[in-house]
C-alpha cells in the first residue's frame, strides 16, 4: 500500500489492512480521530488493484459521510499516488472496467433488491461509521458476500450499544476478526506529544472529559472505544442522539420556536435554543449576565430570527424576570414553571419529569433531526431516571444531581427540551392563569 499510495500507516492501521487481507469479516471499533476513514479509503483502492475484476461497495449513514469523508479520502489517495494507478476516480465512483469498479452509497439507498446484481469472485464491502447503519442495510449487503473470497470491513465509533456493529463484538463475534483502537493506542498519546496532528491529541481528550465527564457515554465511545451501556436509569441513550445528529434533513418547514433556561451568576449558564420544525437551528449558552443583560442578549439573538413564534421560558428564578420584561416588550413568550403540576399527577410528580420524558420520546421515535452541538449531546445523555411507589411514570433526577455528576448544569439540554415541546392549548400544563403566574412571581419577590 505504501509503494503505490505512499500511505504512512501506523501500527493499528497496518493491523486492520492485514485483517482485511486475511479475514473474511473485520470489525473495528475506534476512538475519535484514529485515521479510520483515511485507512478505509486506501483499502478500497488497494483491493481494486490487488484483484482483477473486483468490486467494492461502500456505505455510511448519510450522504455527507459517504461523499465528504470516505470518498473525499479515496479521491485524495488517488491524487496523491506515488505510482500510476488503474482507471479513473470520480466523486463516489472508481471505474477501471465495466466489471471492475467501486461505488459509494448512502445507507438509505441500500434496499435489499439493490444489490442482487453485484456479484464478483473478489468483492469488498466497507461500512463506515458502522454504528449508525441500520441492520437492514447489513442484510442487504450480505447479498454481495456470496463468494468465498469476499471481504467485509465494519469501522466506526462504538456509539450504539445495539445493532449489527455491536453484535460483531458480542453475539456474532465468531464471524469477525475484531480490532479495538483506544485513544491510548494512538501515536500522539503513546508518544506523550503531538507527532501526527491529524490524529487524536491529548488536548482533545482533555476537552472531551471536561465537557462531558470521564464516565459519560460520549467519552466512553469516542475516547475509550467502548460501547455505552443501556442501563435502566439511562434516560436518553447516546445512540438515539447520534441517530438524530446524523439524520438527513428533508423538511425545512414547520414552526420556529425557542427555549430559554435562564441562570444568574456562578458556573451555571443560560441556555438558549431555537428550532425550525424538528431541527435545531441555534444552540448557545452564556454565563455572568444579570436579568436585564440576559434580556438584551436574547433580544439581539432574536433580531436575527424574526420567524420565532414562541419563546418558552423556565420562569423559576431569574427566568421570571426575563419573561416579565420580554412580555412587556411584546415578544411571544410562554411561561413554563417546570416545578408546577403535570398533566397527569398520578404519573408525574411535576412538569419537569413529564417534559423530560416527552423529550426522550422524540429521540426514541426518531422525530428530531440534527445537527446537535457536542456539548449539548453530552448534556442530553446525562440525566438518569428511576421509579417510586407514588407515581406510575419515571422520576427524572434533579438538575442539581445531574450537575454533581457532570460538574456542570445541563442548561443547553433543558433549553432544547423547552424548544421542542409545543405550548399548544391541548398541552394544559403550559396554561398558567394570570393568578397562578402572579403567585409564582410573588414567591420570587417579583411584583
LUMSE-599012 format. One record per residue (C-alpha): residue in one letter; x, y, z. Coordinates in steps of 0.5 Angstrom, whole numbers. Layout:
# residues N
<atom rest="a" c1="X" c2="Y" c3="Z"/>
...
END
This chain:
# residues 447
<atom rest="x" c1="0" c2="0" c3="0"/>
<atom rest="x" c1="6" c2="5" c3="2"/>
<atom rest="x" c1="9" c2="3" c3="-5"/>
<atom rest="x" c1="3" c2="6" c3="-9"/>
<atom rest="x" c1="0" c2="10" c3="-5"/>
<atom rest="x" c1="5" c2="13" c3="0"/>
<atom rest="x" c1="1" c2="11" c3="6"/>
<atom rest="x" c1="4" c2="13" c3="12"/>
<atom rest="x" c1="1" c2="8" c3="17"/>
<atom rest="x" c1="2" c2="7" c3="24"/>
<atom rest="x" c1="1" c2="0" c3="28"/>
<atom rest="x" c1="-6" c2="-1" c3="28"/>
<atom rest="x" c1="-8" c2="2" c3="21"/>
<atom rest="x" c1="-3" c2="-4" c3="19"/>
<atom rest="x" c1="-6" c2="-9" c3="23"/>
<atom rest="x" c1="-13" c2="-7" c3="20"/>
<atom rest="x" c1="-10" c2="-7" c3="13"/>
<atom rest="x" c1="-7" c2="-14" c3="14"/>
<atom rest="x" c1="-14" c2="-17" c3="17"/>
<atom rest="x" c1="-18" c2="-15" c3="11"/>
<atom rest="x" c1="-13" c2="-19" c3="7"/>
<atom rest="x" c1="-13" c2="-25" c3="12"/>
<atom rest="x" c1="-20" c2="-25" c3="14"/>
<atom rest="x" c1="-27" c2="-25" c3="11"/>
<atom rest="x" c1="-30" c2="-20" c3="16"/>
<atom rest="x" c1="-27" c2="-15" c3="20"/>
<atom rest="x" c1="-30" c2="-10" c3="25"/>
<atom rest="x" c1="-26" c2="-4" c3="28"/>
<atom rest="x" c1="-29" c2="0" c3="34"/>
<atom rest="x" c1="-25" c2="6" c3="34"/>
<atom rest="x" c1="-24" c2="13" c3="38"/>
<atom rest="x" c1="-25" c2="19" c3="35"/>
<atom rest="x" c1="-19" c2="22" c3="30"/>
<atom rest="x" c1="-15" c2="15" c3="29"/>
<atom rest="x" c1="-15" c2="16" c3="22"/>
<atom rest="x" c1="-20" c2="10" c3="20"/>
<atom rest="x" c1="-23" c2="14" c3="14"/>
<atom rest="x" c1="-16" c2="15" c3="12"/>
<atom rest="x" c1="-15" c2="8" c3="12"/>
<atom rest="x" c1="-21" c2="5" c3="9"/>
<atom rest="x" c1="-20" c2="10" c3="3"/>
<atom rest="x" c1="-14" c2="7" c3="2"/>
<atom rest="x" c1="-16" c2="0" c3="3"/>
<atom rest="x" c1="-21" c2="1" c3="-3"/>
<atom rest="x" c1="-16" c2="3" c3="-8"/>
<atom rest="x" c1="-11" c2="-3" c3="-5"/>
<atom rest="x" c1="-17" c2="-8" c3="-6"/>
<atom rest="x" c1="-19" c2="-6" c3="-13"/>
<atom rest="x" c1="-11" c2="-6" c3="-15"/>
<atom rest="x" c1="-10" c2="-13" c3="-12"/>
<atom rest="x" c1="-16" c2="-17" c3="-15"/>
<atom rest="x" c1="-17" c2="-16" c3="-22"/>
<atom rest="x" c1="-25" c2="-15" c3="-24"/>
<atom rest="x" c1="-26" c2="-14" c3="-17"/>
<atom rest="x" c1="-32" c2="-10" c3="-14"/>
<atom rest="x" c1="-32" c2="-5" c3="-8"/>
<atom rest="x" c1="-38" c2="-2" c3="-5"/>
<atom rest="x" c1="-38" c2="3" c3="1"/>
<atom rest="x" c1="-43" c2="6" c3="5"/>
<atom rest="x" c1="-44" c2="10" c3="11"/>
<atom rest="x" c1="-51" c2="13" c3="15"/>
<atom rest="x" c1="-51" c2="20" c3="11"/>
<atom rest="x" c1="-49" c2="22" c3="4"/>
<atom rest="x" c1="-45" c2="27" c3="7"/>
<atom rest="x" c1="-41" c2="22" c3="11"/>
<atom rest="x" c1="-40" c2="18" c3="4"/>
<atom rest="x" c1="-38" c2="24" c3="0"/>
<atom rest="x" c1="-35" c2="28" c3="4"/>
<atom rest="x" c1="-31" c2="24" c3="9"/>
<atom rest="x" c1="-30" c2="17" c3="6"/>
<atom rest="x" c1="-30" c2="18" c3="-1"/>
<atom rest="x" c1="-26" c2="25" c3="0"/>
<atom rest="x" c1="-21" c2="21" c3="2"/>
<atom rest="x" c1="-21" c2="16" c3="-4"/>
<atom rest="x" c1="-20" c2="22" c3="-8"/>
<atom rest="x" c1="-14" c2="25" c3="-4"/>
<atom rest="x" c1="-11" c2="18" c3="-4"/>
<atom rest="x" c1="-12" c2="17" c3="-12"/>
<atom rest="x" c1="-9" c2="24" c3="-13"/>
<atom rest="x" c1="-3" c2="23" c3="-8"/>
<atom rest="x" c1="-1" c2="17" c3="-11"/>
<atom rest="x" c1="7" c2="15" c3="-12"/>
<atom rest="x" c1="6" c2="11" c3="-18"/>
<atom rest="x" c1="1" c2="10" c3="-23"/>
<atom rest="x" c1="-6" c2="7" c3="-22"/>
<atom rest="x" c1="-11" c2="4" c3="-26"/>
<atom rest="x" c1="-18" c2="7" c3="-28"/>
<atom rest="x" c1="-21" c2="14" c3="-26"/>
<atom rest="x" c1="-23" c2="16" c3="-19"/>
<atom rest="x" c1="-30" c2="20" c3="-19"/>
<atom rest="x" c1="-34" c2="23" c3="-13"/>
<atom rest="x" c1="-37" c2="17" c3="-11"/>
<atom rest="x" c1="-34" c2="12" c3="-16"/>
<atom rest="x" c1="-28" c2="9" c3="-18"/>
<atom rest="x" c1="-28" c2="6" c3="-25"/>
<atom rest="x" c1="-23" c2="1" c3="-28"/>
<atom rest="x" c1="-27" c2="-3" c3="-33"/>
<atom rest="x" c1="-35" c2="-5" c3="-33"/>
<atom rest="x" c1="-34" c2="-11" c3="-29"/>
<atom rest="x" c1="-28" c2="-8" c3="-24"/>
<atom rest="x" c1="-30" c2="-2" c3="-20"/>
<atom rest="x" c1="-32" c2="1" c3="-13"/>
<atom rest="x" c1="-38" c2="5" c3="-11"/>
<atom rest="x" c1="-41" c2="9" c3="-5"/>
<atom rest="x" c1="-48" c2="9" c3="-3"/>
<atom rest="x" c1="-51" c2="13" c3="3"/>
<atom rest="x" c1="-55" c2="8" c3="7"/>
<atom rest="x" c1="-62" c2="10" c3="5"/>
<atom rest="x" c1="-60" c2="7" c3="-2"/>
<atom rest="x" c1="-58" c2="0" c3="1"/>
<atom rest="x" c1="-65" c2="-3" c3="0"/>
<atom rest="x" c1="-64" c2="-11" c3="-1"/>
<atom rest="x" c1="-66" c2="-11" c3="-8"/>
<atom rest="x" c1="-61" c2="-6" c3="-10"/>
<atom rest="x" c1="-55" c2="-11" c3="-9"/>
<atom rest="x" c1="-58" c2="-17" c3="-13"/>
<atom rest="x" c1="-53" c2="-16" c3="-19"/>
<atom rest="x" c1="-47" c2="-14" c3="-15"/>
<atom rest="x" c1="-43" c2="-21" c3="-15"/>
<atom rest="x" c1="-36" c2="-22" c3="-16"/>
<atom rest="x" c1="-31" c2="-27" c3="-14"/>
<atom rest="x" c1="-27" c2="-22" c3="-10"/>
<atom rest="x" c1="-32" c2="-17" c3="-7"/>
<atom rest="x" c1="-30" c2="-12" c3="-1"/>
<atom rest="x" c1="-36" c2="-8" c3="3"/>
<atom rest="x" c1="-34" c2="-2" c3="7"/>
<atom rest="x" c1="-39" c2="0" c3="12"/>
<atom rest="x" c1="-36" c2="7" c3="15"/>
<atom rest="x" c1="-39" c2="10" c3="21"/>
<atom rest="x" c1="-42" c2="3" c3="22"/>
<atom rest="x" c1="-46" c2="4" c3="29"/>
<atom rest="x" c1="-50" c2="9" c3="25"/>
<atom rest="x" c1="-52" c2="4" c3="20"/>
<atom rest="x" c1="-59" c2="0" c3="20"/>
<atom rest="x" c1="-59" c2="-7" c3="21"/>
<atom rest="x" c1="-63" c2="-8" c3="14"/>
<atom rest="x" c1="-57" c2="-5" c3="11"/>
<atom rest="x" c1="-53" c2="-10" c3="13"/>
<atom rest="x" c1="-58" c2="-15" c3="11"/>
<atom rest="x" c1="-58" c2="-12" c3="4"/>
<atom rest="x" c1="-50" c2="-12" c3="4"/>
<atom rest="x" c1="-50" c2="-19" c3="5"/>
<atom rest="x" c1="-52" c2="-21" c3="-2"/>
<atom rest="x" c1="-45" c2="-19" c3="-4"/>
<atom rest="x" c1="-42" c2="-23" c3="1"/>
<atom rest="x" c1="-43" c2="-30" c3="-3"/>
<atom rest="x" c1="-36" c2="-32" c3="-6"/>
<atom rest="x" c1="-31" c2="-35" c3="-1"/>
<atom rest="x" c1="-26" c2="-29" c3="-3"/>
<atom rest="x" c1="-31" c2="-24" c3="-1"/>
<atom rest="x" c1="-29" c2="-19" c3="5"/>
<atom rest="x" c1="-33" c2="-14" c3="9"/>
<atom rest="x" c1="-30" c2="-8" c3="14"/>
<atom rest="x" c1="-34" c2="-5" c3="19"/>
<atom rest="x" c1="-31" c2="1" c3="22"/>
<atom rest="x" c1="-33" c2="7" c3="27"/>
<atom rest="x" c1="-34" c2="10" c3="34"/>
<atom rest="x" c1="-38" c2="5" c3="38"/>
<atom rest="x" c1="-44" c2="10" c3="40"/>
<atom rest="x" c1="-49" c2="5" c3="39"/>
<atom rest="x" c1="-50" c2="-1" c3="44"/>
<atom rest="x" c1="-55" c2="-5" c3="40"/>
<atom rest="x" c1="-55" c2="-7" c3="33"/>
<atom rest="x" c1="-50" c2="-11" c3="28"/>
<atom rest="x" c1="-44" c2="-7" c3="29"/>
<atom rest="x" c1="-45" c2="-8" c3="37"/>
<atom rest="x" c1="-46" c2="-15" c3="35"/>
<atom rest="x" c1="-40" c2="-16" c3="32"/>
<atom rest="x" c1="-36" c2="-15" c3="38"/>
<atom rest="x" c1="-41" c2="-19" c3="42"/>
<atom rest="x" c1="-46" c2="-25" c3="40"/>
<atom rest="x" c1="-43" c2="-25" c3="33"/>
<atom rest="x" c1="-36" c2="-24" c3="35"/>
<atom rest="x" c1="-34" c2="-31" c3="32"/>
<atom rest="x" c1="-36" c2="-28" c3="25"/>
<atom rest="x" c1="-31" c2="-23" c3="25"/>
<atom rest="x" c1="-24" c2="-21" c3="27"/>
<atom rest="x" c1="-25" c2="-15" c3="32"/>
<atom rest="x" c1="-20" c2="-10" c3="33"/>
<atom rest="x" c1="-21" c2="-4" c3="38"/>
<atom rest="x" c1="-17" c2="3" c3="38"/>
<atom rest="x" c1="-17" c2="6" c3="44"/>
<atom rest="x" c1="-14" c2="13" c3="45"/>
<atom rest="x" c1="-9" c2="11" c3="49"/>
<atom rest="x" c1="-7" c2="6" c3="43"/>
<atom rest="x" c1="-5" c2="12" c3="38"/>
<atom rest="x" c1="1" c2="15" c3="36"/>
<atom rest="x" c1="0" c2="22" c3="40"/>
<atom rest="x" c1="-2" c2="19" c3="46"/>
<atom rest="x" c1="3" c2="14" c3="46"/>
<atom rest="x" c1="9" c2="19" c3="45"/>
<atom rest="x" c1="6" c2="24" c3="50"/>
<atom rest="x" c1="7" c2="29" c3="45"/>
<atom rest="x" c1="3" c2="31" c3="38"/>
<atom rest="x" c1="7" c2="28" c3="33"/>
<atom rest="x" c1="1" c2="27" c3="28"/>
<atom rest="x" c1="-3" c2="33" c3="29"/>
<atom rest="x" c1="-9" c2="30" c3="24"/>
<atom rest="x" c1="-10" c2="24" c3="30"/>
<atom rest="x" c1="-13" c2="25" c3="36"/>
<atom rest="x" c1="-9" c2="29" c3="41"/>
<atom rest="x" c1="-9" c2="29" c3="49"/>
<atom rest="x" c1="-12" c2="36" c3="49"/>
<atom rest="x" c1="-18" c2="34" c3="45"/>
<atom rest="x" c1="-19" c2="28" c3="50"/>
<atom rest="x" c1="-18" c2="33" c3="56"/>
<atom rest="x" c1="-23" c2="38" c3="53"/>
<atom rest="x" c1="-28" c2="32" c3="52"/>
<atom rest="x" c1="-27" c2="30" c3="59"/>
<atom rest="x" c1="-28" c2="37" c3="61"/>
<atom rest="x" c1="-34" c2="38" c3="57"/>
<atom rest="x" c1="-38" c2="31" c3="58"/>
<atom rest="x" c1="-35" c2="28" c3="64"/>
<atom rest="x" c1="-30" c2="22" c3="65"/>
<atom rest="x" c1="-35" c2="17" c3="66"/>
<atom rest="x" c1="-40" c2="20" c3="60"/>
<atom rest="x" c1="-42" c2="16" c3="54"/>
<atom rest="x" c1="-39" c2="21" c3="50"/>
<atom rest="x" c1="-32" c2="20" c3="53"/>
<atom rest="x" c1="-33" c2="12" c3="53"/>
<atom rest="x" c1="-35" c2="12" c3="46"/>
<atom rest="x" c1="-30" c2="17" c3="43"/>
<atom rest="x" c1="-24" c2="16" c3="48"/>
<atom rest="x" c1="-24" c2="9" c3="51"/>
<atom rest="x" c1="-27" c2="6" c3="44"/>
<atom rest="x" c1="-32" c2="2" c3="49"/>
<atom rest="x" c1="-40" c2="2" c3="47"/>
<atom rest="x" c1="-44" c2="6" c3="52"/>
<atom rest="x" c1="-49" c2="1" c3="56"/>
<atom rest="x" c1="-56" c2="2" c3="56"/>
<atom rest="x" c1="-58" c2="2" c3="63"/>
<atom rest="x" c1="-65" c2="2" c3="67"/>
<atom rest="x" c1="-63" c2="9" c3="69"/>
<atom rest="x" c1="-60" c2="12" c3="63"/>
<atom rest="x" c1="-66" c2="17" c3="60"/>
<atom rest="x" c1="-64" c2="18" c3="53"/>
<atom rest="x" c1="-58" c2="14" c3="50"/>
<atom rest="x" c1="-53" c2="17" c3="46"/>
<atom rest="x" c1="-54" c2="12" c3="40"/>
<atom rest="x" c1="-61" c2="16" c3="40"/>
<atom rest="x" c1="-58" c2="23" c3="40"/>
<atom rest="x" c1="-53" c2="20" c3="35"/>
<atom rest="x" c1="-58" c2="18" c3="30"/>
<atom rest="x" c1="-61" c2="25" c3="31"/>
<atom rest="x" c1="-55" c2="28" c3="29"/>
<atom rest="x" c1="-53" c2="24" c3="23"/>
<atom rest="x" c1="-60" c2="24" c3="20"/>
<atom rest="x" c1="-61" c2="27" c3="14"/>
<atom rest="x" c1="-66" c2="34" c3="14"/>
<atom rest="x" c1="-71" c2="34" c3="9"/>
<atom rest="x" c1="-76" c2="38" c3="12"/>
<atom rest="x" c1="-74" c2="45" c3="13"/>
<atom rest="x" c1="-82" c2="48" c3="14"/>
<atom rest="x" c1="-85" c2="48" c3="21"/>
<atom rest="x" c1="-86" c2="53" c3="26"/>
<atom rest="x" c1="-80" c2="56" c3="29"/>
<atom rest="x" c1="-80" c2="56" c3="37"/>
<atom rest="x" c1="-75" c2="58" c3="42"/>
<atom rest="x" c1="-73" c2="55" c3="49"/>
<atom rest="x" c1="-69" c2="59" c3="54"/>
<atom rest="x" c1="-67" c2="56" c3="61"/>
<atom rest="x" c1="-64" c2="63" c3="65"/>
<atom rest="x" c1="-59" c2="63" c3="70"/>
<atom rest="x" c1="-56" c2="68" c3="74"/>
<atom rest="x" c1="-49" c2="68" c3="76"/>
<atom rest="x" c1="-44" c2="63" c3="78"/>
<atom rest="x" c1="-42" c2="57" c3="74"/>
<atom rest="x" c1="-49" c2="56" c3="71"/>
<atom rest="x" c1="-50" c2="58" c3="64"/>
<atom rest="x" c1="-57" c2="61" c3="61"/>
<atom rest="x" c1="-58" c2="56" c3="55"/>
<atom rest="x" c1="-62" c2="58" c3="49"/>
<atom rest="x" c1="-64" c2="54" c3="43"/>
<atom rest="x" c1="-68" c2="56" c3="37"/>
<atom rest="x" c1="-71" c2="50" c3="33"/>
<atom rest="x" c1="-74" c2="50" c3="26"/>
<atom rest="x" c1="-79" c2="45" c3="25"/>
<atom rest="x" c1="-76" c2="39" c3="28"/>
<atom rest="x" c1="-69" c2="41" c3="27"/>
<atom rest="x" c1="-64" c2="45" c3="32"/>
<atom rest="x" c1="-63" c2="52" c3="29"/>
<atom rest="x" c1="-59" c2="55" c3="34"/>
<atom rest="x" c1="-56" c2="53" c3="41"/>
<atom rest="x" c1="-52" c2="57" c3="45"/>
<atom rest="x" c1="-50" c2="59" c3="52"/>
<atom rest="x" c1="-47" c2="64" c3="57"/>
<atom rest="x" c1="-46" c2="66" c3="64"/>
<atom rest="x" c1="-45" c2="72" c3="68"/>
<atom rest="x" c1="-50" c2="76" c3="66"/>
<atom rest="x" c1="-56" c2="79" c3="70"/>
<atom rest="x" c1="-63" c2="80" c3="69"/>
<atom rest="x" c1="-63" c2="86" c3="64"/>
<atom rest="x" c1="-57" c2="84" c3="61"/>
<atom rest="x" c1="-60" c2="77" c3="59"/>
<atom rest="x" c1="-66" c2="80" c3="56"/>
<atom rest="x" c1="-61" c2="85" c3="52"/>
<atom rest="x" c1="-57" c2="79" c3="49"/>
<atom rest="x" c1="-64" c2="75" c3="48"/>
<atom rest="x" c1="-67" c2="81" c3="44"/>
<atom rest="x" c1="-60" c2="81" c3="40"/>
<atom rest="x" c1="-60" c2="74" c3="38"/>
<atom rest="x" c1="-68" c2="74" c3="36"/>
<atom rest="x" c1="-67" c2="80" c3="32"/>
<atom rest="x" c1="-63" c2="75" c3="27"/>
<atom rest="x" c1="-69" c2="70" c3="27"/>
<atom rest="x" c1="-75" c2="74" c3="26"/>
<atom rest="x" c1="-80" c2="68" c3="25"/>
<atom rest="x" c1="-79" c2="66" c3="32"/>
<atom rest="x" c1="-87" c2="65" c3="34"/>
<atom rest="x" c1="-86" c2="62" c3="41"/>
<atom rest="x" c1="-80" c2="63" c3="47"/>
<atom rest="x" c1="-81" c2="58" c3="52"/>
<atom rest="x" c1="-78" c2="61" c3="59"/>
<atom rest="x" c1="-77" c2="57" c3="65"/>
<atom rest="x" c1="-80" c2="62" c3="70"/>
<atom rest="x" c1="-76" c2="59" c3="76"/>
<atom rest="x" c1="-71" c2="64" c3="79"/>
<atom rest="x" c1="-68" c2="69" c3="74"/>
<atom rest="x" c1="-73" c2="67" c3="69"/>
<atom rest="x" c1="-79" c2="70" c3="72"/>
<atom rest="x" c1="-76" c2="77" c3="71"/>
<atom rest="x" c1="-73" c2="75" c3="64"/>
<atom rest="x" c1="-80" c2="73" c3="62"/>
<atom rest="x" c1="-83" c2="79" c3="65"/>
<atom rest="x" c1="-79" c2="84" c3="61"/>
<atom rest="x" c1="-80" c2="81" c3="55"/>
<atom rest="x" c1="-87" c2="80" c3="55"/>
<atom rest="x" c1="-87" c2="88" c3="57"/>
<atom rest="x" c1="-84" c2="89" c3="50"/>
<atom rest="x" c1="-89" c2="85" c3="46"/>
<atom rest="x" c1="-84" c2="78" c3="45"/>
<atom rest="x" c1="-88" c2="72" c3="44"/>
<atom rest="x" c1="-86" c2="69" c3="51"/>
<atom rest="x" c1="-89" c2="63" c3="54"/>
<atom rest="x" c1="-88" c2="62" c3="62"/>
<atom rest="x" c1="-86" c2="55" c3="64"/>
<atom rest="x" c1="-86" c2="53" c3="71"/>
<atom rest="x" c1="-82" c2="46" c3="71"/>
<atom rest="x" c1="-84" c2="45" c3="78"/>
<atom rest="x" c1="-91" c2="46" c3="77"/>
<atom rest="x" c1="-96" c2="41" c3="76"/>
<atom rest="x" c1="-96" c2="36" c3="71"/>
<atom rest="x" c1="-102" c2="34" c3="66"/>
<atom rest="x" c1="-102" c2="27" c3="70"/>
<atom rest="x" c1="-100" c2="28" c3="77"/>
<atom rest="x" c1="-101" c2="21" c3="78"/>
<atom rest="x" c1="-96" c2="19" c3="73"/>
<atom rest="x" c1="-91" c2="25" c3="74"/>
<atom rest="x" c1="-89" c2="29" c3="81"/>
<atom rest="x" c1="-89" c2="35" c3="77"/>
<atom rest="x" c1="-88" c2="38" c3="70"/>
<atom rest="x" c1="-80" c2="38" c3="69"/>
<atom rest="x" c1="-81" c2="30" c3="70"/>
<atom rest="x" c1="-86" c2="30" c3="64"/>
<atom rest="x" c1="-83" c2="34" c3="60"/>
<atom rest="x" c1="-76" c2="31" c3="60"/>
<atom rest="x" c1="-80" c2="24" c3="59"/>
<atom rest="x" c1="-83" c2="27" c3="53"/>
<atom rest="x" c1="-76" c2="30" c3="50"/>
<atom rest="x" c1="-74" c2="23" c3="51"/>
<atom rest="x" c1="-79" c2="20" c3="47"/>
<atom rest="x" c1="-78" c2="25" c3="41"/>
<atom rest="x" c1="-71" c2="22" c3="40"/>
<atom rest="x" c1="-73" c2="15" c3="41"/>
<atom rest="x" c1="-78" c2="15" c3="36"/>
<atom rest="x" c1="-73" c2="19" c3="31"/>
<atom rest="x" c1="-77" c2="25" c3="31"/>
<atom rest="x" c1="-71" c2="30" c3="32"/>
<atom rest="x" c1="-66" c2="31" c3="26"/>
<atom rest="x" c1="-59" c2="34" c3="27"/>
<atom rest="x" c1="-54" c2="37" c3="27"/>
<atom rest="x" c1="-53" c2="38" c3="35"/>
<atom rest="x" c1="-47" c2="41" c3="38"/>
<atom rest="x" c1="-43" c2="36" c3="42"/>
<atom rest="x" c1="-43" c2="40" c3="49"/>
<atom rest="x" c1="-51" c2="39" c3="48"/>
<atom rest="x" c1="-50" c2="32" c3="46"/>
<atom rest="x" c1="-46" c2="31" c3="53"/>
<atom rest="x" c1="-52" c2="34" c3="57"/>
<atom rest="x" c1="-58" c2="31" c3="53"/>
<atom rest="x" c1="-55" c2="24" c3="55"/>
<atom rest="x" c1="-53" c2="26" c3="62"/>
<atom rest="x" c1="-60" c2="25" c3="66"/>
<atom rest="x" c1="-62" c2="19" c3="70"/>
<atom rest="x" c1="-69" c2="16" c3="72"/>
<atom rest="x" c1="-72" c2="12" c3="77"/>
<atom rest="x" c1="-79" c2="10" c3="80"/>
<atom rest="x" c1="-82" c2="10" c3="86"/>
<atom rest="x" c1="-88" c2="8" c3="89"/>
<atom rest="x" c1="-92" c2="14" c3="89"/>
<atom rest="x" c1="-92" c2="15" c3="81"/>
<atom rest="x" c1="-93" c2="11" c3="75"/>
<atom rest="x" c1="-88" c2="15" c3="71"/>
<atom rest="x" c1="-81" c2="16" c3="71"/>
<atom rest="x" c1="-78" c2="20" c3="76"/>
<atom rest="x" c1="-72" c2="24" c3="73"/>
<atom rest="x" c1="-66" c2="26" c3="77"/>
<atom rest="x" c1="-66" c2="33" c3="79"/>
<atom rest="x" c1="-62" c2="38" c3="76"/>
<atom rest="x" c1="-57" c2="39" c3="82"/>
<atom rest="x" c1="-56" c2="32" c3="82"/>
<atom rest="x" c1="-54" c2="32" c3="74"/>
<atom rest="x" c1="-50" c2="38" c3="76"/>
<atom rest="x" c1="-46" c2="34" c3="81"/>
<atom rest="x" c1="-44" c2="28" c3="77"/>
<atom rest="x" c1="-43" c2="33" c3="71"/>
<atom rest="x" c1="-39" c2="38" c3="74"/>
<atom rest="x" c1="-44" c2="43" c3="70"/>
<atom rest="x" c1="-51" c2="44" c3="70"/>
<atom rest="x" c1="-55" c2="41" c3="64"/>
<atom rest="x" c1="-57" c2="48" c3="61"/>
<atom rest="x" c1="-56" c2="47" c3="54"/>
<atom rest="x" c1="-60" c2="41" c3="54"/>
<atom rest="x" c1="-66" c2="44" c3="58"/>
<atom rest="x" c1="-66" c2="50" c3="53"/>
<atom rest="x" c1="-67" c2="45" c3="48"/>
<atom rest="x" c1="-72" c2="41" c3="51"/>
<atom rest="x" c1="-76" c2="47" c3="52"/>
<atom rest="x" c1="-75" c2="49" c3="45"/>
<atom rest="x" c1="-78" c2="42" c3="42"/>
<atom rest="x" c1="-84" c2="42" c3="47"/>
<atom rest="x" c1="-90" c2="45" c3="44"/>
<atom rest="x" c1="-94" c2="50" c3="48"/>
<atom rest="x" c1="-101" c2="49" c3="45"/>
<atom rest="x" c1="-107" c2="49" c3="48"/>
<atom rest="x" c1="-108" c2="42" c3="48"/>
<atom rest="x" c1="-102" c2="41" c3="53"/>
<atom rest="x" c1="-105" c2="44" c3="59"/>
<atom rest="x" c1="-99" c2="44" c3="63"/>
<atom rest="x" c1="-97" c2="50" c3="60"/>
<atom rest="x" c1="-103" c2="54" c3="61"/>
<atom rest="x" c1="-102" c2="58" c3="67"/>
<atom rest="x" c1="-107" c2="63" c3="69"/>
<atom rest="x" c1="-106" c2="70" c3="71"/>
<atom rest="x" c1="-107" c2="69" c3="78"/>
<atom rest="x" c1="-102" c2="63" c3="78"/>
<atom rest="x" c1="-97" c2="67" c3="75"/>
<atom rest="x" c1="-98" c2="72" c3="80"/>
<atom rest="x" c1="-97" c2="67" c3="85"/>
<atom rest="x" c1="-90" c2="65" c3="82"/>
<atom rest="x" c1="-87" c2="72" c3="81"/>
<atom rest="x" c1="-89" c2="74" c3="88"/>
<atom rest="x" c1="-86" c2="68" c3="91"/>
<atom rest="x" c1="-80" c2="70" c3="88"/>
<atom rest="x" c1="-80" c2="77" c3="90"/>
<atom rest="x" c1="-83" c2="80" c3="83"/>
<atom rest="x" c1="-89" c2="85" c3="83"/>
END
